[in-house]
């Protein structure tokens, strides 16, 4: 596979030590290949809830955004990178979100 075929690397990120390691590795790989990196955090409302909670209560989106910010902080510790890095939180189950994000990735 040529390096030109790897235009984008997708990393699922959950704030764990293995996720930190995967993100670190993807940044190094992307720098060598000239690939962009997309960091994705997923979230969803628990399926056991019959109604959404009232205002001012727990939110899985808020949790996902805090985890996404951890990824941003980790990336920023590297200083300027020679590749584009984007982060986002997506609603849905982790497998579905990652498969969707990986569509067209190297």
TANORPE-V782906 format. One record per residue. N is the residue number from 1. D_LAST is the distance of its C-alpha to the last C-alpha in Angstrom with 1 decimal. Layout:
{{N D_LAST} {N D_LAST}}
This chain:
{{1 9.4} {2 10.2} {3 9.0} {4 9.2} {5 6.3} {6 4.1} {7 6.1} {8 5.8} {9 6.0} {10 8.3} {11 11.5} {12 14.4} {13 17.6} {14 21.1} {15 23.1} {16 23.7} {17 23.8} {18 20.8} {19 18.8} {20 20.1} {21 19.0} {22 15.4} {23 15.4} {24 17.2} {25 14.9} {26 11.7} {27 14.0} {28 15.0} {29 11.6} {30 10.6} {31 14.1} {32 13.9} {33 10.7} {34 11.8} {35 8.8} {36 10.0} {37 10.4} {38 11.4} {39 14.0} {40 15.4} {41 18.8} {42 20.3} {43 24.0} {44 26.5} {45 30.3} {46 31.7} {47 32.5} {48 35.9} {49 37.2} {50 39.3} {51 39.3} {52 37.4} {53 39.1} {54 41.5} {55 40.8} {56 40.6} {57 39.2} {58 36.0} {59 32.7} {60 29.4} {61 27.8} {62 29.8} {63 28.6} {64 24.9} {65 25.6} {66 27.3} {67 24.4} {68 22.0} {69 24.5} {70 24.4} {71 20.7} {72 21.8} {73 24.6} {74 22.5} {75 20.2} {76 23.5} {77 25.1} {78 22.7} {79 24.4} {80 22.8} {81 19.2} {82 17.9} {83 14.8} {84 14.8} {85 14.9} {86 15.7} {87 17.2} {88 18.5} {89 20.5} {90 20.1} {91 22.9} {92 22.3} {93 21.8} {94 19.1} {95 17.4} {96 17.6} {97 16.4} {98 13.3} {99 12.5} {100 13.3} {101 11.3} {102 8.0} {103 8.8} {104 6.7} {105 3.8} {106 0.0}}
